[in-house]
Amino acid sequence: MSTAVLGAAVRGATARGATAPATAPLPAWAERVPAFAALALLPWLAVLAVGHETPWVVLDLLELASLLSLDGLLRRRSPAAVLPAGAVALLLTGDALADIGTAGTGLPLLAAVVMAGCIELPLAALCLALGRRAARA
């Protein structure tokens, strides 16, 4: 479905009085996840730095900075949290795709898919939800 058709359907539904579907509220602890994810990145950054994996270190440093920015804005209840939330989601999604795309066959590919499906993409989705909630507050 093209975005033009989808946009027209959404505008038509809104014009008829339909509201956006309600989303489940996030638990209170969810706002602390970006800080914990940033903390969890530190040992991994050390491993990458020792292995001279400079491009991955740079990408993970960007993720770390975005996670810390998101955490700081969420603590302040700032609607601007939507911006680093989007940055985190973009970086994590790109990281997941790059990991899968550059993984070899067999176990490295399986590890990349598991990391993407169990950590990177769920964290990206949670950060987007946190940013959306902050923007609405």
RAQUITA-V612182 format. One record per backbone hydrogen bond with DSSP energy under -1.0 kcal/mol. NH is the residue of the N-H (numbers start at 1). CO is the residue of the C=O. E is the energy in kcal/mol with one decimal. If there is no record, write none. Layout:
BEGIN
nh=NH co=CO e=E
nh=NH co=CO e=E
END
This chain:
BEGIN
nh=6 co=2 e=-2.3
nh=7 co=3 e=-2.9
nh=8 co=4 e=-2.2
nh=9 co=5 e=-2.2
nh=10 co=6 e=-2.3
nh=11 co=7 e=-2.6
nh=12 co=8 e=-2.4
nh=13 co=9 e=-2.2
nh=14 co=10 e=-2.4
nh=15 co=11 e=-2.3
nh=16 co=12 e=-1.4
nh=17 co=14 e=-1.5
nh=18 co=13 e=-2.5
nh=30 co=27 e=-1.4
nh=31 co=28 e=-1.1
nh=32 co=29 e=-1.7
nh=33 co=30 e=-1.0
nh=36 co=32 e=-2.0
nh=37 co=33 e=-2.9
nh=38 co=34 e=-2.2
nh=39 co=35 e=-2.2
nh=40 co=36 e=-2.3
nh=41 co=37 e=-1.2
nh=45 co=41 e=-2.6
nh=46 co=42 e=-1.8
nh=47 co=43 e=-2.1
nh=48 co=44 e=-2.4
nh=49 co=45 e=-2.6
nh=50 co=46 e=-2.4
nh=51 co=47 e=-1.7
nh=52 co=49 e=-1.3
nh=53 co=48 e=-2.4
nh=54 co=52 e=-1.1
nh=57 co=53 e=-2.2
nh=58 co=54 e=-2.5
nh=59 co=55 e=-2.2
nh=60 co=56 e=-2.6
nh=61 co=57 e=-2.3
nh=62 co=58 e=-2.1
nh=63 co=59 e=-2.1
nh=64 co=60 e=-2.5
nh=65 co=61 e=-2.6
nh=66 co=62 e=-2.3
nh=67 co=63 e=-2.7
nh=68 co=64 e=-2.5
nh=69 co=65 e=-2.3
nh=70 co=66 e=-2.6
nh=71 co=67 e=-2.5
nh=72 co=68 e=-2.4
nh=73 co=69 e=-2.3
nh=74 co=70 e=-2.4
nh=75 co=71 e=-2.3
nh=76 co=72 e=-1.2
nh=77 co=74 e=-1.0
nh=78 co=73 e=-2.6
nh=81 co=78 e=-1.6
nh=82 co=79 e=-1.4
nh=83 co=80 e=-1.8
nh=85 co=81 e=-1.9
nh=86 co=82 e=-1.9
nh=87 co=83 e=-2.1
nh=88 co=84 e=-3.0
nh=89 co=85 e=-2.3
nh=90 co=86 e=-2.5
nh=91 co=87 e=-2.8
nh=92 co=88 e=-3.0
nh=93 co=89 e=-2.3
nh=94 co=90 e=-2.4
nh=95 co=91 e=-2.6
nh=96 co=92 e=-2.5
nh=97 co=93 e=-2.5
nh=98 co=94 e=-2.6
nh=99 co=95 e=-2.7
nh=100 co=96 e=-2.3
nh=101 co=97 e=-2.7
nh=102 co=98 e=-2.1
nh=110 co=106 e=-2.2
nh=111 co=107 e=-2.8
nh=112 co=108 e=-2.1
nh=113 co=109 e=-2.4
nh=114 co=110 e=-2.5
nh=115 co=111 e=-2.6
nh=116 co=112 e=-2.3
nh=117 co=113 e=-2.8
nh=118 co=114 e=-2.6
nh=119 co=115 e=-1.9
nh=120 co=115 e=-2.2
nh=121 co=116 e=-2.5
nh=123 co=119 e=-2.2
nh=124 co=120 e=-2.2
nh=125 co=121 e=-2.4
nh=126 co=122 e=-2.5
nh=127 co=123 e=-2.5
nh=128 co=124 e=-2.1
nh=129 co=125 e=-2.3
nh=130 co=126 e=-2.6
nh=131 co=127 e=-2.5
nh=132 co=128 e=-2.6
nh=133 co=129 e=-2.3
nh=134 co=130 e=-2.3
nh=135 co=131 e=-2.1
nh=136 co=132 e=-1.5
nh=137 co=133 e=-1.1
END
